[in-house]
Every structure is written in C-alpha cells, then in structure tokens.
C-alpha cells in the first residue's frame, strides 16, 4: 500500500514539476520583456522596485516550495498511504 502512495506521489511530481518550472520561466520572461534591464547593466532604484513589484505580483519566488498546502497537495498520496498502513483494519 505504501508503494502505491510513493508511486502516485512520484507521478504527481513528474507532472507538476515541469509545469511549474515552465510557468516560472514564462513569468520571468514576461518581467524581462516588460521591464528590461538597461543596456549599461546598472539598474536604478525605480526600475528595481518596479521589477520586484511585478515579480511579487506574478509570485515567481521560490517560496511556493515551502508552502505547506502545496507540499501537502503533492505528498497527499504518500501521506494517505502511510496513514492507511499505520491504522489497523477492523476486518
């Protein structure tokens, strides 16, 4: 039973990880197209603040990996299998 939970967790990760990485790459590309860095490479305070606000609006930070709800949703098959294996059956 625990193997099934691990298998379905791996399937969820295999499906969701490329999706999340592609979405993040597209969001960062949108920020770059909308607010490009100057040719000199020196970013002023206003430009840096605008980029930071847009990145925050698009939520492209890596904090989603530490979000307990996101982790629980991916790990739910494994957690369910673990609980099922630990709880004795009445039959």
C-alpha distances in whole Angstrom, upper triangle without the diagonal:
4,5,5,7,9,10,11,13,15,16,17,19,20,22,23,24,27,28,28,30,32,33,34,36,38,39,40,42,44,45,47,48,49,50,51,52,56,57,59,55,56,55,57,55,55,53,51,50,50,47,45,46,44,41,41,41,39,36,36,35,32,32,29,27,27,27,24,24,23,21,19,19,17,15,14,10,9,11,10,6,8,10,8,7,10,12,13,13,17,16
4,5,5,6,9,10,11,12,14,15,17,18,20,21,22,25,26,26,28,30,31,32,34,36,37,38,40,41,42,44,46,47,48,49,49,53,55,56,52,53,52,54,52,52,51,48,48,47,45,43,43,42,39,38,39,37,34,33,33,29,29,26,24,24,24,21,21,21,18,16,17,15,12,12,9,7,9,9,5,6,9,8,7,10,12,14,15,19,19
4,5,5,6,9,10,10,12,14,15,16,18,20,21,23,25,25,27,29,30,31,33,35,36,37,39,40,42,43,45,46,47,48,48,52,53,55,51,53,51,53,52,52,50,48,47,47,44,43,43,42,39,38,39,36,34,33,32,29,29,26,24,25,25,23,23,22,19,18,18,15,13,13,10,8,11,11,8,9,13,12,10,14,16,17,18,22,22
4,5,5,6,8,10,10,12,14,15,17,18,20,22,23,24,26,28,29,30,32,33,34,36,38,39,40,42,44,45,46,47,48,52,53,54,51,52,51,53,52,52,49,47,47,46,43,42,42,41,38,37,38,35,33,32,32,29,29,26,23,25,24,22,21,20,18,17,16,14,12,12,8,8,11,10,7,10,13,11,11,15,16,18,18,21,21
4,5,5,6,9,10,11,12,14,15,16,18,21,21,22,24,26,27,28,30,31,32,34,36,37,38,40,42,43,44,44,46,49,51,52,49,50,48,50,49,49,47,44,44,43,41,39,39,38,35,34,35,32,30,29,29,26,25,22,20,21,21,19,18,17,15,13,13,11,9,8,5,4,7,7,5,8,10,10,10,13,15,17,18,21,22
4,6,5,6,9,10,11,12,14,15,16,19,20,20,22,24,25,26,28,30,31,32,34,36,37,38,40,41,42,43,44,47,49,50,46,48,46,48,47,47,45,43,42,42,39,37,38,37,34,33,34,31,29,28,27,24,24,22,19,20,20,18,18,17,14,13,13,11,9,10,7,5,9,10,8,9,13,13,13,15,18,20,21,24,25
4,5,5,6,9,10,10,12,14,15,17,19,20,21,23,25,26,27,29,30,32,33,35,36,38,39,41,42,42,44,47,48,50,47,48,47,49,48,48,46,43,43,43,40,38,39,37,34,34,34,32,29,28,28,25,26,23,20,22,22,21,20,18,16,16,15,12,11,12,9,8,12,12,10,13,16,15,15,18,20,22,22,26,26
4,5,5,6,9,10,10,12,14,16,17,18,20,22,22,24,26,27,28,30,32,33,34,36,38,39,40,41,42,46,47,49,46,47,45,47,46,46,44,42,41,41,38,36,37,35,32,32,32,29,27,26,27,24,24,21,19,21,20,19,18,16,14,13,12,9,9,9,6,8,11,11,10,13,15,15,16,18,20,22,22,26,26
4,5,5,6,9,10,10,12,15,15,16,18,20,21,22,24,26,26,28,30,31,32,34,36,37,38,38,40,43,45,46,43,44,42,44,43,43,41,39,38,38,35,33,34,32,29,29,29,27,24,24,23,20,20,18,15,17,17,16,15,13,11,10,10,6,6,7,6,6,9,10,10,12,15,15,16,18,20,23,23,27,28
4,5,5,6,9,10,10,13,14,15,16,19,20,21,22,24,26,27,29,30,31,33,35,36,37,37,38,42,43,45,41,43,41,44,43,43,41,38,38,38,35,33,34,32,29,29,30,27,25,24,23,20,21,18,16,18,19,18,17,15,13,13,12,9,9,11,9,9,13,14,13,15,18,18,18,21,23,26,26,30,30
4,5,5,6,9,10,12,13,14,16,17,19,20,22,23,25,26,28,29,31,32,34,35,37,37,38,42,43,45,42,44,42,44,43,43,41,39,39,38,35,34,34,32,29,29,30,26,25,24,24,22,22,19,17,20,20,19,18,15,14,15,13,10,11,12,10,11,15,15,15,17,19,19,20,23,25,27,27,30,31
4,5,5,6,8,11,11,12,14,16,16,18,20,21,22,24,26,27,28,30,31,33,34,35,36,40,42,43,40,41,40,42,41,40,38,36,36,35,32,31,31,29,26,26,26,23,21,21,21,19,19,16,14,17,16,16,15,12,11,12,9,6,8,10,9,11,13,14,15,17,19,19,21,23,24,27,27,31,31
4,5,5,6,9,10,10,12,14,15,16,18,20,21,22,24,25,26,28,30,31,32,33,34,37,39,40,37,39,37,39,38,38,36,33,34,33,30,29,29,27,24,24,25,22,20,19,19,16,17,14,12,15,15,15,15,11,10,12,10,7,9,11,11,12,14,16,16,18,20,21,22,24,26,29,30,33,34
4,6,6,7,9,11,11,13,15,16,17,19,21,22,23,25,27,28,29,31,32,32,34,37,39,40,37,39,37,40,39,39,37,34,35,34,31,30,31,29,26,26,27,23,22,20,21,18,20,17,15,18,19,19,18,15,14,16,14,10,12,15,14,15,18,19,19,20,23,24,24,27,29,31,32,35,35
4,6,6,7,9,11,12,13,15,16,17,19,21,22,23,25,27,28,29,31,31,33,37,38,40,37,39,37,39,39,38,36,34,34,33,30,29,29,27,24,25,25,21,20,19,20,18,20,16,15,19,18,19,18,14,14,16,13,10,13,15,14,16,18,19,20,22,24,24,26,28,30,32,32,36,36
4,6,5,6,9,10,10,12,14,15,16,18,20,21,23,24,26,27,28,29,31,34,36,38,35,36,34,36,36,35,32,31,31,29,26,26,26,24,21,21,21,18,17,15,17,15,16,13,12,15,15,16,15,11,12,13,11,9,12,14,14,16,18,19,20,22,24,25,26,28,29,32,33,36,37
4,5,5,6,9,10,11,12,14,15,17,18,20,21,23,24,26,27,27,28,32,33,35,32,33,32,34,34,33,31,29,29,28,25,24,25,23,20,20,21,18,16,14,15,13,15,12,11,14,15,16,16,12,12,15,13,10,13,16,16,17,19,21,22,23,25,26,27,29,31,34,35,38,39
4,6,5,6,8,10,10,12,14,15,16,18,20,21,22,24,25,26,27,31,32,34,31,33,31,34,34,33,30,28,29,28,24,24,25,23,20,21,21,18,17,15,16,15,17,14,14,17,18,20,19,15,16,18,16,14,17,19,19,20,23,24,25,26,29,30,30,32,34,37,38,41,42
4,6,5,6,9,10,11,12,14,15,16,19,20,21,22,24,25,27,30,32,34,31,33,31,33,33,32,29,28,28,26,23,23,23,21,18,19,19,15,15,13,15,14,16,13,14,17,17,19,18,14,15,18,15,13,17,19,19,21,23,24,25,27,29,30,31,33,34,37,38,41,42
4,5,5,6,9,10,10,12,14,15,17,18,20,21,22,23,25,28,30,32,29,30,28,30,30,29,26,25,25,24,20,20,20,18,15,16,16,13,12,10,12,11,13,10,10,14,14,16,15,12,13,16,14,12,16,18,19,20,22,24,25,26,28,30,31,32,34,37,38,41,42
4,5,5,6,9,10,11,12,14,15,16,18,20,21,21,22,26,27,29,26,28,26,29,28,28,25,23,24,23,20,19,20,18,15,17,17,14,13,10,11,10,13,12,12,15,16,19,18,15,16,19,17,15,18,21,22,23,24,26,27,28,31,32,33,35,37,40,41,44,45
4,5,5,6,9,10,10,12,14,15,16,18,20,20,22,25,27,29,26,28,26,29,29,28,25,24,25,23,20,20,21,18,15,17,17,14,14,11,14,14,16,14,15,19,19,22,21,17,19,21,19,18,21,23,24,25,27,29,30,31,33,34,36,37,39,42,43,46,47
4,5,5,6,9,10,11,12,14,15,16,18,19,21,25,26,29,26,27,25,27,27,26,23,22,22,20,17,18,18,15,13,14,14,10,11,9,12,12,15,13,14,17,17,20,19,16,18,20,18,17,21,23,24,25,27,28,30,31,33,34,36,37,39,42,43,46,47
4,5,5,6,9,10,11,12,14,15,16,17,19,22,24,26,23,24,22,25,24,23,21,19,19,18,15,15,16,13,10,12,12,9,9,6,9,9,12,11,12,16,16,19,19,15,17,20,19,18,21,23,25,26,27,29,31,32,33,35,36,38,39,43,44,47,48
4,5,5,6,9,10,10,12,14,15,15,17,20,22,24,21,23,21,24,24,23,20,19,20,18,15,16,17,14,12,14,15,11,12,9,11,12,15,15,16,19,20,23,22,19,21,24,22,21,24,26,28,29,30,32,33,34,36,38,39,40,42,46,46,50,51
4,5,5,6,9,10,10,12,14,14,17,20,22,24,22,24,22,24,24,23,20,19,20,18,15,16,17,13,12,14,14,10,12,10,13,15,17,16,18,21,21,24,23,20,22,25,23,22,26,28,29,30,32,33,35,36,38,39,41,42,44,47,48,51,52
4,5,5,6,9,10,11,12,13,16,19,21,24,21,22,20,22,22,20,17,16,17,15,12,13,13,9,8,11,10,7,9,7,10,13,15,14,17,19,19,23,22,19,21,24,23,22,25,27,29,30,31,33,35,36,37,39,41,42,43,47,48,51,52
4,5,5,6,9,10,10,11,13,16,18,20,17,19,17,19,19,18,15,14,15,13,10,11,12,9,7,11,11,9,10,7,10,12,15,15,17,20,20,24,24,21,23,26,25,24,27,29,31,32,33,35,37,38,39,41,42,43,45,49,50,53,54
4,5,5,6,8,10,10,12,15,17,20,17,19,17,20,21,19,16,16,17,15,12,14,15,12,11,14,14,11,13,11,14,16,19,19,20,23,24,27,27,24,26,29,27,26,30,32,33,34,36,38,39,40,42,44,45,46,48,51,52,55,56
4,5,5,6,8,9,13,16,18,21,18,20,18,20,20,18,15,15,16,13,11,13,13,9,9,13,12,10,12,11,14,17,19,19,21,24,24,27,27,24,26,29,28,27,30,32,34,35,36,38,40,41,42,44,46,47,48,52,53,55,57
4,6,5,6,7,10,13,16,18,16,17,14,16,16,15,11,11,12,10,7,9,10,7,7,11,10,9,11,10,13,16,18,18,21,23,23,27,27,24,26,29,28,28,31,33,35,36,37,39,41,42,43,45,46,47,49,52,53,56,58
4,6,5,5,7,11,13,15,13,15,13,15,16,15,11,12,14,11,8,11,13,10,10,14,14,13,15,13,15,18,20,21,23,25,26,30,29,27,29,32,31,30,33,35,37,38,39,41,43,44,45,47,49,50,51,55,56,59,60
4,6,6,9,12,14,17,15,17,15,17,18,17,13,14,16,13,11,14,15,12,12,16,15,14,17,15,18,21,23,23,26,28,28,32,31,29,31,34,33,32,35,37,39,40,41,43,45,46,47,49,51,52,53,57,57,60,62
4,6,10,12,15,17,16,17,15,16,17,14,11,13,13,10,9,12,12,9,11,14,13,13,16,15,18,21,23,23,26,28,28,32,31,29,31,34,33,32,36,38,40,41,42,43,45,46,48,50,51,52,54,57,58,61,62
4,7,9,12,14,13,13,11,12,13,11,8,9,11,8,7,10,11,9,11,14,14,14,16,15,17,20,22,23,26,28,28,32,31,29,32,35,34,33,36,39,41,42,42,44,46,47,48,50,52,53,54,58,59,62,63
4,6,9,11,10,11,10,12,14,13,9,10,13,11,9,12,14,12,13,16,17,16,18,17,18,21,24,25,27,29,30,33,33,31,33,36,35,35,38,40,42,43,44,46,47,48,50,52,53,54,56,59,60,63,65
4,7,8,6,8,7,10,12,12,8,9,12,11,9,13,15,14,14,17,19,18,20,18,19,22,24,26,27,29,30,34,34,32,34,37,37,36,39,41,43,44,44,47,49,49,50,53,54,55,56,60,61,64,66
4,5,5,7,7,9,12,12,9,11,14,13,12,15,18,17,18,21,22,22,23,21,22,25,28,29,31,33,34,38,38,36,38,41,40,40,42,45,47,47,48,51,52,53,54,57,58,58,60,64,65,68,70
4,5,8,9,12,16,16,13,14,18,17,16,19,21,20,21,24,25,24,26,24,25,27,30,32,33,35,36,40,41,38,40,43,43,42,44,47,49,49,50,53,54,54,56,58,59,60,62,66,67,70,72
4,5,8,11,15,16,13,14,18,18,17,19,22,22,22,25,26,26,27,25,26,28,31,33,34,35,37,41,42,39,41,44,44,43,45,48,50,50,51,54,55,55,57,60,60,61,63,67,68,71,73
4,6,10,13,14,12,12,15,16,14,16,19,19,19,22,24,23,24,22,22,24,27,29,30,32,33,37,38,36,37,41,40,39,42,45,47,47,48,50,52,52,54,56,57,57,59,63,64,68,69
4,7,10,12,10,10,13,14,14,15,18,19,19,21,23,24,24,22,22,25,27,29,31,32,33,37,38,36,38,41,41,40,43,45,48,48,48,51,53,52,54,57,57,58,60,63,65,68,70
4,7,8,6,6,10,11,10,12,15,15,16,18,20,20,21,20,20,23,25,27,29,30,31,35,36,34,35,39,39,38,41,43,46,46,46,49,51,50,52,54,55,56,58,61,63,66,68
4,6,5,6,9,10,11,12,14,16,17,18,20,21,22,21,21,24,26,28,30,31,32,36,37,35,37,40,40,40,42,45,47,47,48,50,52,52,53,56,57,57,59,63,64,67,69
4,6,5,6,9,10,10,12,14,15,16,18,20,21,20,20,23,24,27,29,29,30,33,34,33,35,38,38,38,41,43,46,46,46,48,51,50,51,54,55,55,57,61,62,65,67
4,5,5,6,9,10,10,12,14,15,16,18,20,20,20,23,24,26,29,29,30,33,34,33,35,38,38,38,41,43,45,46,46,48,51,50,51,54,56,56,57,61,62,65,67
4,5,5,6,9,10,11,12,14,15,17,18,18,18,22,23,25,27,28,29,32,33,31,33,37,36,36,39,41,44,44,44,47,49,49,50,53,54,54,56,60,61,64,66
4,5,5,6,9,10,11,12,14,15,16,15,15,19,20,22,24,25,26,30,30,29,31,34,34,34,36,39,41,41,42,44,46,46,47,50,51,51,53,57,58,61,63
4,5,5,6,9,10,10,12,14,15,15,15,19,19,21,24,24,25,28,29,28,30,33,33,33,36,38,41,41,41,43,46,45,46,49,50,51,52,56,57,60,62
4,5,5,6,9,10,10,12,14,14,15,19,20,21,24,25,25,29,29,28,30,33,32,33,35,37,40,41,41,43,45,46,46,49,51,51,52,56,57,60,62
4,5,5,6,8,10,11,12,11,12,16,17,19,22,23,23,27,27,25,28,31,30,30,33,35,38,38,38,41,43,43,44,47,48,49,50,54,55,58,60
4,5,5,6,9,10,10,10,10,14,15,17,19,20,20,24,24,23,25,28,28,28,31,33,36,36,36,39,41,41,42,44,46,46,47,51,53,55,57
4,5,5,6,9,10,11,12,15,15,17,20,21,20,24,24,23,25,28,28,28,31,33,36,36,36,38,41,41,42,44,46,46,47,51,52,55,57
4,5,5,6,8,9,11,15,16,16,20,21,20,24,24,22,25,28,27,27,30,32,34,35,36,38,40,40,41,44,45,46,47,51,52,54,56
4,5,5,6,6,7,11,12,13,16,17,17,21,21,19,22,25,24,24,27,29,32,32,33,35,37,37,38,41,42,43,44,48,49,52,54
4,5,5,7,7,11,11,12,15,16,15,19,19,18,20,23,23,23,26,28,31,31,31,33,36,36,37,39,41,41,42,46,47,50,52
4,5,8,10,13,13,14,17,18,17,20,20,18,21,24,23,24,27,28,31,32,32,34,36,37,37,40,42,42,43,47,48,50,52
4,6,9,12,12,12,15,17,16,19,19,17,20,22,21,21,25,26,29,30,30,32,34,35,36,38,40,40,42,45,46,49,50
4,6,9,9,8,12,13,12,16,16,14,17,19,18,19,22,23,26,27,27,29,32,32,33,35,37,37,39,42,43,46,48
4,7,8,8,11,13,13,17,17,14,17,20,19,19,22,24,26,27,27,30,32,32,33,36,37,38,39,43,44,47,49
4,5,7,9,11,11,15,16,14,16,19,19,19,21,23,26,26,26,29,31,31,32,35,36,36,38,42,43,46,48
4,5,6,8,10,13,14,12,13,16,17,16,18,21,23,23,23,26,28,28,29,32,33,33,35,39,40,44,45
4,5,5,7,10,12,10,11,14,15,15,17,19,22,22,22,25,27,26,27,30,31,32,33,37,39,42,44
4,5,5,9,9,7,9,12,12,12,14,16,19,20,19,22,24,24,25,28,29,30,31,35,36,39,41
4,6,8,10,7,7,11,12,11,12,15,18,17,17,20,22,22,23,26,27,27,29,33,34,38,39
4,6,9,8,7,10,12,12,13,15,18,18,17,20,22,21,23,26,27,26,28,32,34,37,39
4,6,5,6,9,10,11,12,14,17,17,16,19,22,21,22,25,26,26,27,31,33,35,38
4,5,5,6,8,10,10,11,15,15,13,16,19,18,18,21,23,22,24,27,29,32,34
4,5,5,6,9,10,10,14,15,13,15,18,18,18,21,23,23,24,27,28,31,33
4,5,5,6,9,10,13,14,14,16,18,18,19,21,23,24,25,29,30,33,34
4,5,5,6,8,11,11,11,14,16,16,17,19,21,21,23,26,28,31,33
4,5,5,5,9,9,8,10,13,13,14,16,18,18,20,23,24,27,29
4,6,5,8,10,10,11,14,15,15,17,19,20,21,24,25,28,30
4,6,8,9,10,11,13,14,16,17,19,20,22,25,26,29,30
4,6,5,6,9,10,11,12,14,15,17,18,22,23,26,28
4,5,5,6,8,10,10,12,14,15,16,20,20,23,25
4,6,5,6,9,10,10,12,14,15,18,19,22,23
4,5,5,6,9,10,10,12,14,17,18,22,23
4,5,5,6,8,10,11,12,16,17,20,22
4,5,5,6,9,10,11,14,14,18,19
4,5,5,6,9,10,13,13,17,18
4,5,5,6,9,12,13,17,19
4,5,5,6,10,11,15,17
4,6,5,8,9,12,14
4,6,7,9,13,14
4,6,9,13,15
4,6,9,12
4,7,9
4,6
4
